[in-house]
Amino acid sequence: MAEENPPPLKHFLTCSVCSEIFKDPVSLSCLHSFCSSCLQDFWAQAKNKNCPVCKTKSSKDVVVNFSIKELADSYAGRQRSAPFEEAQVVCTEHIKDIKWFCKEEQRAVCHVCEFPHHQGHTLVPLEEQVQELKQQLRPDLTALQARRRRHQELEETYEAMDPHLKEQRVKTERFIRAEFEQLHRFLREEEEARVVALREEEEQKRKRILLERKTLQEQIQSLSESLSAVEADLQKDGLSFLSASTRSRTREKMGQKTTFSPVILDPNTAASWLSLSDDLTSVRVSDVKQNAPNNPERFTRYAEVLSSEGFSSGEHCWEVEVGDLPIWRIGVVKESVGRKGERTGSPDNGTWCLLNDSGKYSQGAGETLTLKRTPERIRVQLDYDGGEVSFYDPEDMTLIYTHQDTFTDNIFPRFGVGAAGEARTKDVRVCGVSSGTQL
């Protein structure tokens, strides 16, 4: 059977010491291979551990060359060794399989060369020790398998989180864009409302100017007529001149007594919950808060509005129609009066007024007033130089109250109004007084 194999393979599988097919072949560091028993016998005779072929000294322990062993056993028709036997380490001294393990020194020992040195030690078969160590490793194997499963589960969790993160990002981005679009829409609407309010304010001021110009034109006309009358009187002689001159001085004194004072409301001062008429002569509490800018001159604490023009000298009067409104405040304030914070309606705070709170009248400083009747109109008489503000019932010219003080600041007509409730009258209206009216 051996003759049927090619000679080169047989030569490769032949031990150079015994010239037989390898049995348990071992390889040296010079890569020459021999039967383990043949190499042991050769070293015993030569008394060294040199290679039988190249005489190179072996630099390490020898072990069975399992690759050559498998080929040699297959070539010779021998049964393969058991897996445990293939893995045995060979004693370099006796080229014997090491089959014992010392518990005390924790190493494998040869039963020929080292067995006598382990008297009293616990020696167990190497295979038994291997099985014991494997048994000890099984919990570690189980723990490692559990850790690997946990890591795999964690990896699956991370993998599942990727689409979730993307979906969450898309939803959050959509929400942010919607929020900012709503904010932009609010800002655009707010901008448009401010522009509309500004234009309405401009229109109200234009109407106010037109009214004041009309008043001025009427006063210019009146003055022109007076000038014409005086010039005509100057052309007269004797008694005719004296009589005309007396009438002119009388008309002049009457005109100086009371100056016609057209009062136009100033929308820049009106609290945001007040609504002014188009002609700026009446004010009421609005059902809807006005979209008005918070400029410095606007009242924000109380429902008040001032006239557009103030007085710094002379005598002036105007009438205010209050009807059956349950709550109103009529009078004058100095220009520097506080408009944002809390204050009382007393002269100490620059306010001289007449108050009505559901039929209870007072003069603003806590003093209660008793009226003979409920007035539907109030006449306000301001004598700036004389330091007096008086309130009359124009029905019979009954004096209600007079404030006496010293004015040093510009004085503005002031109007306050409460909710109308069930009253017929919804607002307070300013009515001018003819310049010829005597008090």
One Martini backbone bead per residue (centre of mass of N, CA, C, O) as a GRO file, in nm:
protein
  439
    1MET     BB    1   0.056   0.064  -0.018
    2ALA     BB    2   0.316   0.245   0.001
    3GLU     BB    3   0.402   0.211  -0.306
    4GLU     BB    4   0.155   0.389  -0.422
    5ASN     BB    5   0.306   0.626  -0.320
    6PRO     BB    6   0.478   0.891  -0.348
    7PRO     BB    7   0.799   0.942  -0.255
    8PRO     BB    8   0.800   1.238  -0.155
    9LEU     BB    9   0.590   1.195   0.075
   10LYS     BB   10   0.744   0.980   0.229
   11HIS     BB   11   0.995   1.146   0.284
   12PHE     BB   12   0.840   1.368   0.448
   13LEU     BB   13   0.722   1.122   0.659
   14THR     BB   14   1.022   1.062   0.747
   15CYS     BB   15   1.239   0.957   0.978
   16SER     BB   16   1.593   1.018   1.016
   17VAL     BB   17   1.640   0.797   1.243
   18CYS     BB   18   1.426   0.537   1.172
   19SER     BB   19   1.294   0.536   0.875
   20GLU     BB   20   0.997   0.609   0.957
   21ILE     BB   21   0.696   0.673   1.008
   22PHE     BB   22   0.561   0.893   1.185
   23LYS     BB   23   0.550   0.924   1.555
   24ASP     BB   24   0.478   1.174   1.712
   25PRO     BB   25   0.565   1.444   1.587
   26VAL     BB   26   0.842   1.672   1.612
   27SER     BB   27   0.949   2.021   1.630
   28LEU     BB   28   1.198   2.231   1.572
   29SER     BB   29   1.345   2.543   1.531
   30CYS     BB   30   1.469   2.426   1.241
   31LEU     BB   31   1.212   2.238   1.126
   32HIS     BB   32   1.277   1.963   1.216
   33SER     BB   33   1.154   1.620   1.214
   34PHE     BB   34   1.044   1.374   1.470
   35CYS     BB   35   1.020   1.130   1.662
   36SER     BB   36   0.982   1.146   1.992
   37SER     BB   37   1.147   0.885   2.069
   38CYS     BB   38   1.390   0.927   1.883
   39LEU     BB   39   1.481   1.198   2.004
   40GLN     BB   40   1.525   1.093   2.293
   41ASP     BB   41   1.743   0.880   2.227
   42PHE     BB   42   1.944   1.071   2.088
   43TRP     BB   43   1.988   1.261   2.331
   44ALA     BB   44   2.091   1.042   2.524
   45GLN     BB   45   2.345   0.966   2.357
   46ALA     BB   46   2.453   1.272   2.299
   47LYS     BB   47   2.407   1.469   2.548
   48ASN     BB   48   2.198   1.653   2.385
   49LYS     BB   49   1.985   1.917   2.198
   50ASN     BB   50   2.043   1.847   1.908
   51CYS     BB   51   2.012   1.822   1.584
   52PRO     BB   52   2.042   1.534   1.388
   53VAL     BB   53   2.101   1.705   1.122
   54CYS     BB   54   2.216   2.027   1.193
   55LYS     BB   55   2.302   2.066   1.511
   56THR     BB   56   2.092   2.244   1.632
   57LYS     BB   57   1.996   2.406   1.903
   58SER     BB   58   1.743   2.394   2.104
   59SER     BB   59   1.521   2.683   2.208
   60LYS     BB   60   1.273   2.485   2.275
   61ASP     BB   61   1.005   2.336   2.335
   62VAL     BB   62   0.848   2.047   2.242
   63VAL     BB   63   0.593   1.957   2.008
   64VAL     BB   64   0.340   1.841   1.853
   65ASN     BB   65   0.292   1.790   1.504
   66PHE     BB   66  -0.022   1.777   1.386
   67SER     BB   67   0.003   1.794   1.082
   68ILE     BB   68   0.204   1.561   1.040
   69LYS     BB   69   0.051   1.349   1.205
   70GLU     BB   70  -0.198   1.338   1.023
   71LEU     BB   71  -0.046   1.249   0.767
   72ALA     BB   72   0.095   1.000   0.885
   73ASP     BB   73  -0.156   0.848   0.982
   74SER     BB   74  -0.290   0.841   0.704
   75TYR     BB   75  -0.059   0.694   0.554
   76ALA     BB   76  -0.050   0.448   0.779
   77GLY     BB   77  -0.354   0.397   0.891
   78ARG     BB   78  -0.412   0.553   1.146
   79GLN     BB   79  -0.563   0.658   1.418
   80ARG     BB   80  -0.688   0.915   1.552
   81SER     BB   81  -0.654   1.110   1.794
   82ALA     BB   82  -0.769   1.251   2.046
   83PRO     BB   83  -0.822   1.574   2.120
   84PHE     BB   84  -0.673   1.563   2.393
   85GLU     BB   85  -0.408   1.424   2.293
   86GLU     BB   86  -0.327   1.649   2.081
   87ALA     BB   87  -0.291   1.870   2.330
   88GLN     BB   88  -0.040   1.758   2.441
   89VAL     BB   89   0.230   1.805   2.633
   90VAL     BB   90   0.579   1.769   2.603
   91CYS     BB   91   0.846   1.644   2.747
   92THR     BB   92   1.177   1.741   2.692
   93GLU     BB   93   1.317   1.498   2.846
   94HIS     BB   94   1.105   1.235   2.769
   95ILE     BB   95   0.886   1.253   2.559
   96LYS     BB   96   0.616   1.294   2.732
   97ASP     BB   97   0.314   1.285   2.837
   98ILE     BB   98   0.119   1.515   3.013
   99LYS     BB   99  -0.108   1.394   3.295
  100TRP     BB  100  -0.042   1.609   3.524
  101PHE     BB  101  -0.157   1.813   3.820
  102CYS     BB  102  -0.057   2.077   4.032
  103LYS     BB  103  -0.219   2.249   4.278
  104GLU     BB  104   0.001   2.413   4.425
  105GLU     BB  105   0.163   2.509   4.142
  106GLN     BB  106  -0.013   2.530   3.891
  107ARG     BB  107   0.097   2.265   3.711
  108ALA     BB  108   0.233   2.068   3.484
  109VAL     BB  109   0.351   1.720   3.503
  110CYS     BB  110   0.594   1.476   3.498
  111HIS     BB  111   0.603   1.134   3.597
  112VAL     BB  112   0.922   1.113   3.578
  113CYS     BB  113   1.085   1.397   3.652
  114GLU     BB  114   0.858   1.541   3.871
  115PHE     BB  115   0.706   1.354   4.066
  116PRO     BB  116   0.911   1.340   4.312
  117HIS     BB  117   0.871   1.666   4.376
  118HIS     BB  118   0.540   1.604   4.467
  119GLN     BB  119   0.540   1.519   4.746
  120GLY     BB  120   0.230   1.596   4.904
  121HIS     BB  121   0.081   1.667   4.663
  122THR     BB  122  -0.181   1.759   4.455
  123LEU     BB  123  -0.264   1.511   4.215
  124VAL     BB  124  -0.410   1.540   3.893
  125PRO     BB  125  -0.552   1.493   3.624
  126LEU     BB  126  -0.541   1.687   3.353
  127GLU     BB  127  -0.832   1.647   3.254
  128GLU     BB  128  -0.966   1.718   3.524
  129GLN     BB  129  -0.860   2.009   3.537
  130VAL     BB  130  -0.980   2.103   3.275
  131GLN     BB  131  -1.278   2.052   3.355
  132GLU     BB  132  -1.273   2.240   3.601
  133LEU     BB  133  -1.201   2.500   3.448
  134LYS     BB  134  -1.441   2.491   3.261
  135GLN     BB  135  -1.651   2.509   3.489
  136GLN     BB  136  -1.548   2.791   3.586
  137LEU     BB  137  -1.606   2.932   3.300
  138ARG     BB  138  -1.913   2.918   3.259
  139PRO     BB  139  -2.011   3.176   3.414
  140ASP     BB  140  -1.848   3.365   3.236
  141LEU     BB  141  -1.990   3.284   2.979
  142THR     BB  142  -2.273   3.365   3.072
  143ALA     BB  143  -2.205   3.661   3.129
  144LEU     BB  144  -2.106   3.731   2.844
  145GLN     BB  145  -2.371   3.658   2.703
  146ALA     BB  146  -2.544   3.865   2.857
  147ARG     BB  147  -2.385   4.114   2.771
  148ARG     BB  148  -2.425   4.075   2.470
  149ARG     BB  149  -2.732   4.094   2.476
  150ARG     BB  150  -2.745   4.379   2.594
  151HIS     BB  151  -2.589   4.513   2.363
  152GLN     BB  152  -2.780   4.426   2.141
  153GLU     BB  153  -3.029   4.565   2.259
  154LEU     BB  154  -2.903   4.848   2.261
  155GLU     BB  155  -2.852   4.859   1.958
  156GLU     BB  156  -3.152   4.830   1.883
  157THR     BB  157  -3.241   5.083   2.029
  158TYR     BB  158  -3.068   5.282   1.868
  159GLU     BB  159  -3.181   5.203   1.594
  160ALA     BB  160  -3.481   5.285   1.675
  161MET     BB  161  -3.415   5.595   1.741
  162ASP     BB  162  -3.359   5.725   1.468
  163PRO     BB  163  -3.654   5.760   1.357
  164HIS     BB  164  -3.755   5.904   1.611
  165LEU     BB  165  -3.570   6.151   1.593
  166LYS     BB  166  -3.668   6.241   1.319
  167GLU     BB  167  -3.966   6.275   1.392
  168GLN     BB  168  -3.918   6.476   1.624
  169ARG     BB  169  -3.779   6.692   1.453
  170VAL     BB  170  -4.012   6.742   1.257
  171LYS     BB  171  -4.223   6.827   1.467
  172THR     BB  172  -4.061   7.057   1.598
  173GLU     BB  173  -4.019   7.220   1.341
  174ARG     BB  174  -4.319   7.260   1.280
  175PHE     BB  175  -4.383   7.406   1.546
  176ILE     BB  176  -4.185   7.643   1.518
  177ARG     BB  177  -4.297   7.752   1.252
  178ALA     BB  178  -4.584   7.801   1.358
  179GLU     BB  179  -4.508   7.999   1.586
  180PHE     BB  180  -4.365   8.209   1.404
  181GLU     BB  181  -4.603   8.260   1.217
  182GLN     BB  182  -4.787   8.366   1.440
  183LEU     BB  183  -4.600   8.596   1.526
  184HIS     BB  184  -4.589   8.737   1.252
  185ARG     BB  185  -4.893   8.784   1.231
  186PHE     BB  186  -4.916   8.953   1.485
  187LEU     BB  187  -4.717   9.176   1.395
  188ARG     BB  188  -4.871   9.259   1.142
  189GLU     BB  189  -5.135   9.332   1.288
  190GLU     BB  190  -5.009   9.537   1.482
  191GLU     BB  191  -4.898   9.724   1.269
  192GLU     BB  192  -5.167   9.787   1.131
  193ALA     BB  193  -5.310   9.897   1.385
  194ARG     BB  194  -5.112  10.130   1.438
  195VAL     BB  195  -5.153  10.272   1.169
  196VAL     BB  196  -5.457  10.316   1.196
  197ALA     BB  197  -5.442  10.478   1.461
  198LEU     BB  198  -5.266  10.703   1.344
  199ARG     BB  199  -5.467  10.794   1.129
  200GLU     BB  200  -5.700  10.857   1.319
  201GLU     BB  201  -5.547  11.068   1.481
  202GLU     BB  202  -5.496  11.254   1.245
  203GLU     BB  203  -5.796  11.306   1.182
  204GLN     BB  204  -5.871  11.426   1.457
  205LYS     BB  205  -5.672  11.663   1.443
  206ARG     BB  206  -5.785  11.787   1.189
  207LYS     BB  207  -6.065  11.845   1.305
  208ARG     BB  208  -5.966  12.022   1.537
  209ILE     BB  209  -5.836  12.238   1.360
  210LEU     BB  210  -6.091  12.320   1.207
  211LEU     BB  211  -6.246  12.417   1.456
  212GLU     BB  212  -6.038  12.626   1.550
  213ARG     BB  213  -6.044  12.790   1.290
  214LYS     BB  214  -6.341  12.863   1.304
  215THR     BB  215  -6.322  13.015   1.568
  216LEU     BB  216  -6.115  13.221   1.475
  217GLN     BB  217  -6.286  13.335   1.247
  218GLU     BB  218  -6.510  13.437   1.430
  219GLN     BB  219  -6.328  13.622   1.601
  220ILE     BB  220  -6.227  13.791   1.365
  221GLN     BB  221  -6.504  13.891   1.282
  222SER     BB  222  -6.570  14.028   1.553
  223LEU     BB  223  -6.323  14.220   1.550
  224SER     BB  224  -6.388  14.356   1.285
  225GLU     BB  225  -6.654  14.476   1.378
  226SER     BB  226  -6.535  14.640   1.611
  227LEU     BB  227  -6.344  14.810   1.437
  228SER     BB  228  -6.561  14.936   1.262
  229ALA     BB  229  -6.713  15.072   1.494
  230VAL     BB  230  -6.478  15.248   1.594
  231GLU     BB  231  -6.421  15.395   1.328
  232ALA     BB  232  -6.705  15.517   1.312
  233ASP     BB  233  -6.686  15.677   1.578
  234LEU     BB  234  -6.439  15.857   1.487
  235GLN     BB  235  -6.630  16.022   1.276
  236LYS     BB  236  -6.756  16.155   1.506
  237ASP     BB  237  -6.932  16.419   1.683
  238GLY     BB  238  -6.960  16.496   1.991
  239LEU     BB  239  -7.224  16.339   2.127
  240SER     BB  240  -7.208  16.101   1.936
  241PHE     BB  241  -6.924  16.008   2.024
  242LEU     BB  242  -6.976  15.969   2.327
  243SER     BB  243  -7.198  15.752   2.297
  244ALA     BB  244  -7.033  15.546   2.126
  245SER     BB  245  -6.794  15.514   2.324
  246THR     BB  246  -6.956  15.391   2.558
  247ARG     BB  247  -7.055  15.137   2.403
  248SER     BB  248  -6.773  15.021   2.332
  249ARG     BB  249  -6.668  14.986   2.627
  250THR     BB  250  -6.891  14.791   2.709
  251ARG     BB  251  -6.830  14.569   2.499
  252GLU     BB  252  -6.535  14.527   2.586
  253LYS     BB  253  -6.591  14.437   2.879
  254MET     BB  254  -6.771  14.196   2.806
  255GLY     BB  255  -6.552  14.049   2.642
  256GLN     BB  256  -6.347  14.032   2.891
  257LYS     BB  257  -6.508  13.873   3.099
  258THR     BB  258  -6.584  13.643   2.866
  259THR     BB  259  -6.433  13.380   2.704
  260PHE     BB  260  -6.450  13.195   2.442
  261SER     BB  261  -6.423  12.824   2.491
  262PRO     BB  262  -6.326  12.593   2.287
  263VAL     BB  263  -6.353  12.242   2.347
  264ILE     BB  264  -6.103  11.998   2.267
  265LEU     BB  265  -6.026  11.682   2.248
  266ASP     BB  266  -5.746  11.464   2.338
  267PRO     BB  267  -5.648  11.153   2.220
  268ASN     BB  268  -5.357  11.133   2.357
  269THR     BB  269  -5.499  11.124   2.665
  270ALA     BB  270  -5.676  10.887   2.636
  271ALA     BB  271  -5.793  10.624   2.755
  272SER     BB  272  -5.823  10.302   2.618
  273TRP     BB  273  -6.146  10.281   2.734
  274LEU     BB  274  -6.201  10.525   2.551
  275SER     BB  275  -6.445  10.715   2.352
  276LEU     BB  276  -6.444  10.927   2.078
  277SER     BB  277  -6.565  11.148   1.890
  278ASP     BB  278  -6.521  11.281   1.580
  279ASP     BB  279  -6.542  11.593   1.702
  280LEU     BB  280  -6.417  11.600   1.996
  281THR     BB  281  -6.683  11.646   2.229
  282SER     BB  282  -6.694  11.337   2.328
  283VAL     BB  283  -6.727  11.082   2.599
  284ARG     BB  284  -6.678  10.719   2.655
  285VAL     BB  285  -6.727  10.402   2.741
  286SER     BB  286  -6.588  10.122   2.610
  287ASP     BB  287  -6.631   9.790   2.500
  288VAL     BB  288  -6.348   9.838   2.366
  289LYS     BB  289  -6.026   9.836   2.356
  290GLN     BB  290  -5.800  10.053   2.255
  291ASN     BB  291  -5.545  10.089   1.999
  292ALA     BB  292  -5.317  10.254   2.189
  293PRO     BB  293  -5.054  10.430   2.246
  294ASN     BB  294  -4.802  10.464   2.513
  295ASN     BB  295  -4.789  10.763   2.576
  296PRO     BB  296  -4.701  11.004   2.805
  297GLU     BB  297  -4.998  11.164   2.797
  298ARG     BB  298  -5.141  10.909   2.879
  299PHE     BB  299  -5.394  10.758   3.044
  300THR     BB  300  -5.379  10.443   3.260
  301ARG     BB  301  -5.557  10.451   3.538
  302TYR     BB  302  -5.774  10.659   3.430
  303ALA     BB  303  -6.089  10.781   3.299
  304GLU     BB  304  -5.934  11.015   3.099
  305VAL     BB  305  -5.949  11.356   2.953
  306LEU     BB  306  -5.823  11.619   2.761
  307SER     BB  307  -5.760  11.899   2.630
  308SER     BB  308  -5.577  12.048   2.371
  309GLU     BB  309  -5.606  12.315   2.544
  310GLY     BB  310  -5.469  12.566   2.744
  311PHE     BB  311  -5.426  12.783   3.036
  312SER     BB  312  -5.242  13.109   3.149
  313SER     BB  313  -5.499  13.306   3.131
  314GLY     BB  314  -5.775  13.443   3.226
  315GLU     BB  315  -6.118  13.400   3.122
  316HIS     BB  316  -6.318  13.088   3.137
  317CYS     BB  317  -6.582  12.895   2.964
  318TRP     BB  318  -6.785  12.587   3.008
  319GLU     BB  319  -6.994  12.320   2.904
  320VAL     BB  320  -7.143  12.010   3.048
  321GLU     BB  321  -7.299  11.723   2.940
  322VAL     BB  322  -7.444  11.458   3.168
  323GLY     BB  323  -7.718  11.397   3.251
  324ASP     BB  324  -7.770  11.052   3.385
  325LEU     BB  325  -7.499  10.997   3.472
  326PRO     BB  326  -7.353  10.833   3.749
  327ILE     BB  327  -7.045  10.896   3.640
  328TRP     BB  328  -6.837  11.191   3.709
  329ARG     BB  329  -6.559  11.426   3.602
  330ILE     BB  330  -6.512  11.776   3.658
  331GLY     BB  331  -6.247  12.009   3.528
  332VAL     BB  332  -5.909  12.072   3.632
  333VAL     BB  333  -5.555  12.063   3.528
  334LYS     BB  334  -5.238  12.031   3.536
  335GLU     BB  335  -4.996  11.947   3.311
  336SER     BB  336  -4.818  11.775   3.545
  337VAL     BB  337  -4.996  11.553   3.589
  338GLY     BB  338  -5.051  11.242   3.672
  339ARG     BB  339  -5.093  10.946   3.428
  340LYS     BB  340  -5.005  10.642   3.560
  341GLY     BB  341  -5.075  10.664   3.847
  342GLU     BB  342  -5.178  10.705   4.162
  343ARG     BB  343  -5.455  10.931   4.261
  344THR     BB  344  -5.606  11.219   4.366
  345GLY     BB  345  -5.876  11.479   4.331
  346SER     BB  346  -5.676  11.707   4.436
  347PRO     BB  347  -5.502  12.002   4.463
  348ASP     BB  348  -5.234  11.860   4.556
  349ASN     BB  349  -5.251  11.704   4.252
  350GLY     BB  350  -5.363  11.915   4.034
  351THR     BB  351  -5.687  11.909   4.115
  352TRP     BB  352  -6.005  12.065   3.997
  353CYS     BB  353  -6.324  11.939   4.106
  354LEU     BB  354  -6.628  11.755   4.014
  355LEU     BB  355  -6.819  11.493   4.175
  356ASN     BB  356  -7.000  11.188   4.065
  357ASP     BB  357  -7.151  10.913   4.272
  358SER     BB  358  -7.452  10.824   4.246
  359GLY     BB  359  -7.544  11.129   4.380
  360LYS     BB  360  -7.253  11.187   4.499
  361TYR     BB  361  -7.105  11.484   4.598
  362SER     BB  362  -6.779  11.638   4.525
  363GLN     BB  363  -6.446  11.823   4.541
  364GLY     BB  364  -6.199  11.584   4.571
  365ALA     BB  365  -6.117  11.631   4.905
  366GLY     BB  366  -6.386  11.495   5.072
  367GLU     BB  367  -6.616  11.700   5.025
  368THR     BB  368  -6.947  11.719   5.070
  369LEU     BB  369  -7.227  11.787   4.854
  370THR     BB  370  -7.528  11.993   4.834
  371LEU     BB  371  -7.803  11.961   4.616
  372LYS     BB  372  -8.113  12.069   4.500
  373ARG     BB  373  -8.032  11.931   4.225
  374THR     BB  374  -8.004  11.747   3.926
  375PRO     BB  375  -7.775  11.798   3.701
  376GLU     BB  376  -7.725  11.805   3.330
  377ARG     BB  377  -7.539  12.055   3.377
  378ILE     BB  378  -7.202  12.208   3.358
  379ARG     BB  379  -7.040  12.498   3.470
  380VAL     BB  380  -6.716  12.628   3.387
  381GLN     BB  381  -6.512  12.863   3.580
  382LEU     BB  382  -6.210  13.038   3.480
  383ASP     BB  383  -5.974  13.222   3.698
  384TYR     BB  384  -5.653  13.244   3.673
  385ASP     BB  385  -5.564  13.518   3.810
  386GLY     BB  386  -5.774  13.471   4.060
  387GLY     BB  387  -5.782  13.163   4.154
  388GLU     BB  388  -6.052  13.022   4.004
  389VAL     BB  389  -6.299  12.747   4.037
  390SER     BB  390  -6.625  12.714   3.900
  391PHE     BB  391  -6.959  12.572   3.971
  392TYR     BB  392  -7.262  12.538   3.773
  393ASP     BB  393  -7.609  12.567   3.734
  394PRO     BB  394  -7.750  12.674   3.431
  395GLU     BB  395  -8.051  12.683   3.494
  396ASP     BB  396  -7.997  12.911   3.763
  397MET     BB  397  -7.698  12.984   3.845
  398THR     BB  398  -7.596  12.787   4.061
  399LEU     BB  399  -7.371  12.751   4.305
  400ILE     BB  400  -7.167  12.479   4.398
  401TYR     BB  401  -6.842  12.549   4.358
  402THR     BB  402  -6.518  12.683   4.491
  403HIS     BB  403  -6.192  12.711   4.389
  404GLN     BB  404  -5.892  12.816   4.566
  405ASP     BB  405  -5.593  12.936   4.404
  406THR     BB  406  -5.262  12.901   4.260
  407PHE     BB  407  -5.152  12.957   3.933
  408THR     BB  408  -4.847  12.826   3.740
  409ASP     BB  409  -4.975  12.646   3.534
  410ASN     BB  410  -5.104  12.486   3.303
  411ILE     BB  411  -5.456  12.467   3.217
  412PHE     BB  412  -5.683  12.181   3.189
  413PRO     BB  413  -5.940  12.036   3.081
  414ARG     BB  414  -6.139  11.782   3.256
  415PHE     BB  415  -6.248  11.430   3.183
  416GLY     BB  416  -6.475  11.200   3.344
  417VAL     BB  417  -6.592  10.849   3.301
  418GLY     BB  418  -6.837  10.613   3.340
  419ALA     BB  419  -7.046  10.377   3.338
  420ALA     BB  420  -7.382  10.383   3.229
  421GLY     BB  421  -7.563  10.147   3.207
  422GLU     BB  422  -7.910  10.248   3.235
  423ALA     BB  423  -7.860  10.504   3.111
  424ARG     BB  424  -7.927  10.731   2.865
  425THR     BB  425  -7.660  10.843   2.906
  426LYS     BB  426  -7.320  10.777   2.762
  427ASP     BB  427  -7.203  11.077   2.767
  428VAL     BB  428  -6.986  11.349   2.755
  429ARG     BB  429  -7.046  11.700   2.665
  430VAL     BB  430  -6.919  11.973   2.500
  431CYS     BB  431  -7.014  12.326   2.561
  432GLY     BB  432  -7.024  12.623   2.453
  433VAL     BB  433  -6.990  12.978   2.532
  434SER     BB  434  -7.088  13.271   2.501
  435SER     BB  435  -6.927  13.583   2.510
  436GLY     BB  436  -7.200  13.741   2.624
  437THR     BB  437  -7.211  13.599   2.885
  438GLN     BB  438  -7.332  13.636   3.211
  439LEU     BB  439  -7.251  13.577   3.572
   0.00000   0.00000   0.00000
